[in-house]
Structures are given as C-alpha cells and as structure tokens.
Amino acid sequence: MTRIPRAYAPFPLSRPRRTRRTAALRDLIAETRLGVNDLIWPIFVTDVPGADAPVASMPGVTRVTIDGAVRAAAEAAELGIPALCLFPYTDPALRTEGCEEAWNPDNLINRTIRAIKAEVPDIAVMTDIALDPYNANGHDGLVRDGVILNDETVEALVRMALAQAESGADILGPSDMMDGRIGAIRRALESAGHQDVAILSYAAKYASAFYGPFRDAVGASGRLVGDKKTYQMDPANRDEALRLVARDIDEGADMVMVKPGMPYLDICRAVKEAFGVPTFAYQVSGEYAMISGAIANGWLRDEVILESLLAFRRAGCDGILTYFAPRVARILAERA
C-alpha cells in the first residue's frame, strides 16, 4: 500500500474545507480540467432513404445525411469542438463478404469527408478503419469458414485507409484489432505521400457488452455471426493492454485509444503512466445510453455527464470520444 506523506498541519491549524468554501476557491485548486478542446464528437452518417432517423437505443442521437454531417461539422466548429469521428450506416445491398465497398473511393464515408472538408476545412475529421459496416456477417475482418482472417483483413484495411486519406481524413482510427495493421497502414501512408495523416489506434479495445447500441446505429446488430472475442481483448486482462499499446506505438501510432471508457479507467491510467503518449478513451454507446436513460427518467441530473467526462481526464486521458460532445460544449460555454 502506498504511503502518502502528511500534507496538512494538524487540526485546527489545517482545515481542508477552507478551500472548498466557495466556487472561486474550488476552481483555484481544481487538479483536473475539462474543456471543449478535449472532445471528439462521433456521428453516424447514411445515404439510405429513411435511415436518417433517431437511433432508438441512443436517446438524442440521430443518423444524418451527408448534408447533415456538414451541418454537424459547422456546429462543432462554432462550439469549439476540434474533431468529428464518422461512422457509416451502409446500404445493406453494399454489405458483402468481400467488403469491397470499404475502399471504394466514392463510398459514403469518403464522400462525407470531402463534403466536410469543402465547407468546414479547419475541423479535424477522424474515420473508422474496420470492415464491420461493409461486412455481410458483421465482423471487423474478412471471414472464411467461420474464422476471422488476420493477414487478408490487414490488406483490406490498408486499402480502406488509403482511400480515406486520399479523401482528406486527418485522423485514421483502426478499430479492428487485427495484428500488424498499424505498421501496415503506416508504411502504406508513407509510401503514398500521406505522411501527415495521423493514426489514433484503438490499441486496447475490449470485447465488451457495452457496444450494443452502436451496432444498432450502424445497422450491424442483426448481422453479427458469433462474437468478436478472437480479436477484441478479454475484459479480464490489463497487462495485455499495455503490450498492445507498446506494439502499436512501435508500429507508428501517433495516439492510442482505450475502449470502452468508464469501466476501463484503470487501463487509461496505466497506459498514460507507462507511455506518456496522447491517450484517448471512447465513452461508448452503452455508457451513453445508460446515462441518457437515467437522466430522462429523472434518476440522475445532467451534472453526471460532466462528472463522467472529468473522470476520463483525471485518469490521464488527453481526449474523449463522446456522443455528449455538443451538449457538453454548450454547458461549458454557459459556465465560462
């Protein structure tokens, strides 16, 4: 057990409540800050007629058209949110076992990147690198005889990454958890002249039950055959997360991600302390749905949103992907 040196004179010379007495005093000694610049806003984009609709399992979240994504980018810029992360709800007719739509230069996400960059060029656009939105069976990788193929998937992910970089993406987010994909993508980007495109690796992504609403949002819930436990991490493991982060940094990741968020704050802290690299966490759809549902039912107050995000910052995260981003930005602006 760590022994903490005594930092106070004995009572009554020391009264820790003195510096808690007013909001101004509490603000002066606050050890952790949450700012709008700490946020990345994930949005769901579709061009499927009628699919630009609310996501039932994510109260307050709506799939948007490409035009809607451009408006969201403008809103983010106005609020001071530095980045959006794009996820596609792909036409079911384009979801195949070969996932060819993933690297189509004119697919939904690549058109959305170009549209945002044409209208809101200063917003940072992050994308997702994984095959599940394009896969007939809902997996992040190519499947043969029930086995998720690693090396063949990495080749497909490289093609996908290059198409997104060519379209103007600023940050690529490989979330697939295939072995060796960071190095392969980094080498391909360098060779193709995209050396300035950053990689935010989902380095410690767990096989979590918290992802359910997200799969509803991208239309993958009914398609997933089996589970993702052969490539996403076991929730029981901590040391493995550190090994995977070290590997991805060595392979060329500029930033690393822990996913999910609040149930894995110990991993966030361990990663930040071990490596000191830009460390992010994803407040995933299940976390969002639980908090939103509790607020809607009057069981919790809005303040819990800020508290949850402050916990990420306290654990060492440099930034957070959260569906609450615009709501939080407005709250912070009101309090400024």
KEGU-396074 format. One record per residue (C-alpha): residue in three letters; z, x negated, y. Coordinates in steps of 0.02 Angstrom, whole numbers, padded with zeros to 5 digits, always signed. Layout:
# KEGU-396074
ALAZXY/...
# end
This chain:
# KEGU-396074
MET+00000+00000+00000/THR-00049-00070+00171/ARG+00099-00104+00286/ILE+00068-00055+00467/PRO+00158-00163+00595/ARG+00277-00065+00704/ALA+00183-00021+00863/TYR+00318+00077+00953/ALA+00486+00040+01030/PRO+00625+00146+00953/PHE+00653+00323+01015/PRO+00684+00373+01154/LEU+00603+00220+01235/SER+00448+00268+01140/ARG+00388+00448+01146/PRO+00211+00463+01072/ARG+00199+00640+01140/ARG+00191+00570+01318/THR+00007+00528+01296/ARG-00032+00695+01215/ARG+00040+00797+01359/THR-00123+00837+01450/ALA-00308+00843+01410/ALA-00340+00698+01528/LEU-00211+00588+01441/ARG-00275+00635+01269/ASP-00452+00591+01322/LEU-00397+00422+01388/ILE-00326+00367+01220/ALA-00453+00450+01105/GLU-00507+00323+00974/THR-00667+00411+00920/ARG-00802+00496+01024/LEU-00934+00623+00978/GLY-01089+00628+01087/VAL-01256+00716+01083/ASN-01339+00549+01052/ASP-01251+00543+00882/LEU-01353+00692+00817/ILE-01512+00715+00718/TRP-01574+00895+00702/PRO-01655+00941+00535/ILE-01783+01082+00547/PHE-01890+01174+00420/VAL-02075+01195+00455/THR-02200+01311+00372/ASP-02378+01373+00390/VAL-02358+01504+00253/PRO-02386+01677+00330/GLY-02221+01769+00345/ALA-02115+01620+00291/ASP-02065+01579+00470/ALA-01908+01682+00446/PRO-01719+01661+00437/VAL-01651+01567+00286/ALA-01532+01693+00208/SER-01412+01562+00138/MET-01406+01464+00302/PRO-01348+01584+00440/GLY-01431+01542+00606/VAL-01567+01432+00529/THR-01748+01491+00534/ARG-01906+01412+00466/VAL-02027+01381+00608/THR-02215+01363+00628/ILE-02292+01203+00695/ASP-02288+01279+00869/GLY-02105+01320+00839/ALA-02071+01141+00789/VAL-02148+01082+00953/ARG-02035+01202+01048/ALA-01885+01138+00949/ALA-01932+00960+00997/ALA-01940+01009+01180/GLU-01772+01096+01163/ALA-01697+00942+01080/ALA-01762+00830+01219/GLU-01690+00944+01352/LEU-01521+00945+01264/GLY-01521+00756+01242/ILE-01536+00758+01053/PRO-01630+00597+01012/ALA-01714+00643+00848/LEU-01779+00782+00737/CYS-01798+00773+00548/LEU-01940+00875+00474/PHE-01939+00965+00305/PRO-02086+01069+00242/TYR-02091+01240+00161/THR-02256+01211+00072/ASP-02380+01343+00018/PRO-02344+01373-00168/ALA-02530+01356-00203/LEU-02520+01174-00148/ARG-02374+01128-00263/THR-02445+01037-00413/GLU-02383+00922-00550/GLY-02478+00779-00469/CYS-02403+00813-00295/GLU-02567+00764-00211/GLU-02527+00864-00055/ALA-02384+00744-00017/TRP-02503+00611+00050/ASN-02638+00724+00120/PRO-02664+00661+00300/ASP-02682+00841+00358/ASN-02536+00916+00264/LEU-02407+01023+00354/ILE-02287+00883+00399/ASN-02420+00762+00459/ARG-02496+00895+00571/THR-02322+00935+00637/ILE-02287+00753+00677/ARG-02447+00739+00776/ALA-02415+00902+00869/ILE-02239+00850+00920/LYS-02293+00677+00974/ALA-02433+00750+01079/GLU-02314+00863+01175/VAL-02144+00777+01167/PRO-02187+00593+01140/ASP-02015+00523+01177/ILE-01922+00620+01042/ALA-01895+00520+00882/VAL-01973+00604+00731/MET-01895+00573+00561/THR-01976+00630+00400/ASP-01926+00653+00219/ILE-02002+00545+00083/ALA-01984+00639-00082/LEU-02102+00741-00190/ASP-01998+00898-00218/PRO-02081+01004-00080/TYR-02250+00970-00163/ASN-02199+00969-00346/ALA-02233+01116-00460/ASN-02070+01083-00552/GLY-01959+01049-00401/HIS-01916+00868-00440/ASP-01917+00723-00317/GLY-02027+00623-00434/LEU-02175+00643-00550/VAL-02131+00716-00719/ARG-02205+00681-00890/ASP-02139+00765-01047/GLY-01979+00810-00956/VAL-01947+00631-00896/ILE-01947+00587-00710/LEU-02060+00436-00693/ASN-01997+00297-00582/ASP-02136+00172-00551/GLU-02276+00300-00542/THR-02171+00401-00419/VAL-02144+00247-00310/GLU-02333+00226-00297/ALA-02348+00407-00240/LEU-02206+00386-00114/VAL-02292+00235-00038/ARG-02450+00339-00009/MET-02344+00477+00067/ALA-02252+00354+00181/LEU-02414+00277+00243/ALA-02487+00447+00286/GLN-02331+00493+00385/ALA-02328+00326+00476/GLU-02512+00346+00519/SER-02472+00518+00591/GLY-02344+00444+00709/ALA-02175+00460+00622/ASP-02041+00348+00697/ILE-01918+00351+00551/LEU-01954+00374+00367/GLY-01814+00444+00259/PRO-01841+00406+00074/SER-01726+00532-00010/ASP-01797+00523-00186/MET-01678+00392-00260/MET-01811+00304-00363/ASP-01776+00121-00399/GLY-01875-00002-00294/ARG-01950+00122-00172/ILE-01879+00044-00013/GLY-01957-00126-00048/ALA-02123-00049-00097/ILE-02130+00059+00059/ARG-02077-00083+00174/ARG-02210-00200+00104/ALA-02344-00066+00122/LEU-02294-00028+00302/GLU-02301-00212+00348/SER-02471-00234+00265/ALA-02542-00080+00353/GLY-02484-00133+00527/HIS-02340-00010+00536/GLN-02206-00144+00553/ASP-02117-00046+00691/VAL-02086+00109+00584/ALA-01903+00116+00535/ILE-01833+00162+00365/LEU-01674+00264+00354/SER-01639+00256+00168/TYR-01543+00391+00078/ALA-01459+00246-00011/ALA-01309+00341-00080/LYS-01372+00515-00120/TYR-01266+00608-00245/ALA-01316+00739-00375/SER-01219+00869-00279/ALA-01195+01056-00294/PHE-01193+01066-00103/TYR-01385+01065-00089/GLY-01418+01244-00145/PRO-01460+01324+00024/PHE-01578+01180+00067/ARG-01678+01216-00089/ASP-01691+01396-00033/ALA-01755+01337+00137/VAL-01895+01230+00065/GLY-01937+01351-00075/ALA-01883+01238-00218/SER-01738+01339-00291/GLY-01838+01436-00419/ARG-01949+01288-00465/LEU-01824+01156-00516/VAL-01833+01124-00703/GLY-01672+01045-00764/ASP-01569+00943-00641/LYS-01580+00782-00540/LYS-01440+00685-00624/THR-01553+00549-00695/TYR-01597+00487-00521/GLN-01466+00551-00398/MET-01292+00475-00407/ASP-01142+00534-00507/PRO-01013+00607-00386/ALA-00880+00509-00481/ASN-00949+00339-00425/ARG-00902+00236-00273/ASP-00942+00055-00318/GLU-01117+00104-00371/ALA-01148+00172-00196/LEU-01107+00002-00122/ARG-01225-00084-00244/LEU-01366+00036-00199/VAL-01338+00013-00013/ALA-01342-00176-00034/ARG-01503-00163-00133/ASP-01589-00053-00004/ILE-01538-00166+00140/ASP-01606-00316+00043/GLU-01770-00221+00017/GLY-01794-00186+00202/ALA-01700-00028+00251/ASP-01654-00028+00435/MET-01522+00108+00418/VAL-01433+00189+00271/MET-01377+00366+00230/VAL-01236+00444+00131/LYS-01271+00620+00068/PRO-01181+00743+00062/GLY-01064+00715+00207/MET-00885+00775+00219/PRO-00844+00767+00031/TYR-00902+00585+00037/LEU-00818+00517+00194/ASP-00735+00382+00088/ILE-00910+00319+00045/CYS-00960+00320+00229/ARG-00809+00214+00274/ALA-00835+00095+00128/VAL-01019+00069+00173/LYS-00984+00037+00357/GLU-00843-00084+00320/ALA-00939-00178+00186/PHE-01106-00198+00276/GLY-01088-00157+00461/VAL-01263-00084+00464/PRO-01315+00077+00553/THR-01236+00208+00439/PHE-01280+00393+00439/ALA-01221+00545+00345/TYR-01300+00714+00313/GLN-01194+00868+00341/VAL-01293+00959+00207/SER-01342+01140+00190/GLY-01193+01189+00082/GLU-01071+01116+00208/TYR-01162+01206+00349/ALA-01164+01371+00254/MET-00978+01364+00216/ILE-00930+01328+00396/SER-01051+01455+00467/GLY-00994+01589+00346/ALA-00811+01560+00385/ILE-00844+01569+00572/ALA-00948+01727+00553/ASN-00806+01810+00457/GLY-00677+01759+00586/TRP-00585+01644+00465/LEU-00619+01488+00569/ARG-00658+01454+00752/ASP-00808+01361+00824/GLU-00693+01212+00853/VAL-00706+01169+00669/ILE-00888+01118+00696/LEU-00840+00981+00818/GLU-00693+00929+00710/SER-00806+00910+00558/LEU-00929+00801+00654/LEU-00790+00698+00732/ALA-00732+00661+00554/PHE-00900+00579+00518/ARG-00884+00470+00671/ARG-00704+00424+00628/ALA-00762+00373+00454/GLY-00883+00249+00532/CYS-01046+00346+00543/ASP-01162+00299+00686/GLY-01251+00465+00674/ILE-01254+00631+00583/LEU-01393+00745+00524/THR-01329+00920+00557/TYR-01403+01094+00575/PHE-01271+01123+00708/ALA-01354+00994+00824/PRO-01417+01111+00963/ARG-01258+01215+00958/VAL-01151+01058+00972/ALA-01259+00987+01110/ARG-01230+01144+01214/ILE-01042+01140+01182/LEU-01032+00958+01233/ALA-01135+00992+01390/GLU-01017+01132+01439/ARG-00868+01017+01419/ALA-00943+00871+01512/
# end
